[in-house]
Amino acid sequence: MGWFGKIFGSDKTIEKTLDAAYSGIDKVWHTEEEKADHFKSLLKLYEPFKLAQRLLALIVTSSYCGIWILCALLFSVSAFFDPCLDVCKASQLMNISKELASFNNQILGTPAAIILAFYFGGGAVEGVVKAKSS
């Protein structure tokens, strides 16, 4: 061990220090491959959220659409009744159909629209941002 080793320590210590410095500098800049690997690991962590997001969208939109189908059926059935026969069942069904449709829009309309906007809008916004950045 020469005078250099006496000042800075052994040759192995110097070598370890230089390797650590090189390693630290290498970690500052990410290559495209490192970015892709990081993105893959991020997507793997994102899978449970996507599953919950799909389940939420399915629950809310299926009930919203189911009530609209029920309203359409009630409205269609009201057309087959004779008008104002047996206490105006046709107008009662039509009114029930309209009230149910209005109630459906007030209660489930906004949540369904927001959930679908977040579900489909995230990919659309990402696509626009990528198109603008290219």
C-alpha positions as CSV (number, residue, x, y, z in Angstrom):
1,M,0.0,0.0,0.0
2,G,1.6,3.3,-1.1
3,W,1.1,6.8,0.0
4,F,-2.2,7.0,-1.9
5,G,-3.5,4.0,0.1
6,K,-2.4,5.6,3.3
7,I,-4.3,8.8,2.5
8,F,-7.5,7.3,1.2
9,G,-7.5,3.8,2.6
10,S,-7.0,0.5,0.9
11,D,-7.3,0.0,-2.9
12,K,-10.6,-2.0,-2.3
13,T,-12.0,1.0,-0.4
14,I,-11.2,3.3,-3.2
15,E,-12.7,0.9,-5.7
16,K,-15.9,0.5,-3.7
17,T,-16.2,4.3,-3.4
18,L,-15.7,4.8,-7.1
19,D,-18.3,2.0,-7.9
20,A,-20.8,3.7,-5.5
21,A,-20.2,7.0,-7.1
22,Y,-20.7,5.6,-10.6
23,S,-23.8,3.7,-9.5
24,G,-25.2,6.9,-8.0
25,I,-24.6,8.9,-11.1
26,D,-26.1,6.1,-13.2
27,K,-29.3,6.1,-11.1
28,V,-29.8,9.8,-11.8
29,W,-30.6,9.3,-15.5
30,H,-33.0,6.5,-16.6
31,T,-32.7,4.8,-19.9
32,E,-35.8,4.0,-22.0
33,E,-35.6,0.4,-20.9
34,E,-35.5,1.4,-17.2
35,K,-38.5,3.6,-17.8
36,A,-40.4,0.8,-19.5
37,D,-39.6,-1.6,-16.6
38,H,-40.7,0.9,-14.1
39,F,-44.0,1.5,-16.0
40,K,-44.6,-2.3,-16.2
41,S,-44.2,-2.6,-12.4
42,L,-46.5,0.4,-12.0
43,L,-49.2,-1.2,-14.2
44,K,-49.0,-4.4,-12.0
45,L,-49.6,-2.3,-8.9
46,Y,-52.5,-0.5,-10.7
47,E,-54.5,-3.7,-11.5
48,P,-56.6,-3.9,-8.2
49,F,-57.7,-0.3,-8.7
50,K,-58.8,-1.0,-12.3
51,L,-60.8,-4.0,-11.1
52,A,-62.5,-1.9,-8.5
53,Q,-63.1,0.8,-11.1
54,R,-64.7,-1.7,-13.5
55,L,-66.9,-3.2,-10.8
56,L,-68.1,0.3,-9.7
57,A,-68.9,1.2,-13.3
58,L,-70.7,-2.1,-13.8
59,I,-72.9,-1.7,-10.7
60,V,-73.9,1.9,-11.3
61,T,-74.4,1.8,-15.0
62,S,-76.3,-1.5,-15.0
63,S,-78.8,-0.3,-12.4
64,Y,-79.1,3.0,-14.3
65,C,-79.7,1.3,-17.6
66,G,-82.0,-1.4,-16.0
67,I,-84.3,1.3,-14.7
68,W,-84.4,3.0,-18.1
69,I,-85.4,-0.3,-19.7
70,L,-88.1,-0.7,-17.1
71,C,-89.4,2.8,-17.9
72,A,-89.4,2.0,-21.6
73,L,-91.4,-1.2,-20.9
74,L,-93.9,0.6,-18.7
75,F,-94.4,3.2,-21.4
76,S,-94.8,0.6,-24.1
77,V,-97.3,-1.4,-22.1
78,S,-99.3,1.8,-21.4
79,A,-99.9,2.0,-25.2
80,F,-101.8,-1.3,-25.2
81,F,-104.4,-0.3,-22.6
82,D,-107.6,1.4,-23.6
83,P,-107.5,5.0,-22.7
84,C,-109.5,5.8,-19.5
85,L,-110.9,2.4,-19.0
86,D,-110.7,1.0,-15.5
87,V,-109.6,4.2,-13.8
88,C,-107.2,5.3,-16.6
89,K,-104.5,2.6,-16.2
90,A,-102.8,3.8,-19.4
91,S,-102.3,7.3,-18.1
92,Q,-101.2,5.9,-14.7
93,L,-98.6,3.7,-16.3
94,M,-97.4,6.5,-18.5
95,N,-97.1,8.8,-15.5
96,I,-95.3,6.2,-13.4
97,S,-92.9,5.7,-16.3
98,K,-92.2,9.4,-16.5
99,E,-91.7,9.8,-12.8
100,L,-89.4,6.8,-12.6
101,A,-87.3,8.1,-15.5
102,S,-87.1,11.5,-13.8
103,F,-86.2,10.0,-10.5
104,N,-83.6,7.7,-12.2
105,N,-81.9,10.8,-13.8
106,Q,-81.9,12.7,-10.6
107,I,-80.5,9.9,-8.4
108,L,-78.3,7.8,-10.7
109,G,-77.8,10.0,-13.7
110,T,-75.0,12.2,-12.4
111,P,-73.0,9.4,-10.6
112,A,-73.2,7.2,-13.8
113,A,-72.0,10.1,-15.9
114,I,-69.1,10.9,-13.6
115,I,-68.0,7.3,-13.2
116,L,-68.1,6.7,-17.0
117,A,-66.3,10.0,-17.6
118,F,-63.5,8.9,-15.2
119,Y,-63.5,5.4,-16.6
120,F,-63.3,6.3,-20.3
121,G,-61.9,9.8,-20.0
122,G,-58.6,8.9,-18.4
123,G,-57.5,7.0,-21.4
124,A,-58.8,9.7,-23.8
125,V,-56.9,12.4,-21.9
126,E,-53.8,10.3,-21.9
127,G,-54.1,9.8,-25.6
128,V,-54.5,13.5,-26.3
129,V,-51.5,14.4,-24.1
130,K,-49.3,11.8,-25.9
131,A,-50.5,13.1,-29.3
132,K,-49.7,16.7,-28.3
133,S,-46.3,15.8,-26.9
134,S,-45.2,13.9,-30.0
